[in-house]
Amino acid sequence: MPVEGVIAERTRGILPVTWDAMHGDPRYGDGLLQTVIDTAKERVFGVNVASGAESAYPLIVIDFVAKVAALELITPGIDFWMSQPISESATGTNENHTFTDRAAALRALREDLLAETRRLAGEVGSLITFRRISGKAVPKLNTINDDLLTPSPQDFPRPYSASTSGA
């Protein structure tokens, strides 16, 4: 079952080599790639939008959701690349191959994507109708109904008044 939709295509465009590596790895494959895409859509839209309906959104929204999905793929991508050799040599010849440290490159990409998604969150939020309710606690004044609360100093007359004499 191939991963379908414009969001999946854009995510593949952000992480092409890692996407293909994860797609071909029997430990990850299409099923988990689809789960990452679906989770990103639900995070941003509040529901898992059908693959055919994704193209109705503006390109900036599609790009944003793809970057959220790419952020989720970076951790398993690092795990995948950490198990791959970074160099190899052939016996009997002077042939050595050294590969880029892809795990380090993914860590750097994570920082860039985090900064970009945080910067674009407000702009994308205005283009979609879903707003996730924050579970953060809002501080409240815990003494608002306290009977022994000191009243406002403006409720009392001033202890001194300005003198009327010119002395």
Helices and strands as residue ranges (DSSP letters): H 6-14, H 16-24, H 29-45, G 51-56, H 59-82, E 87-89, E 96-98, H 102-125, G 153-155
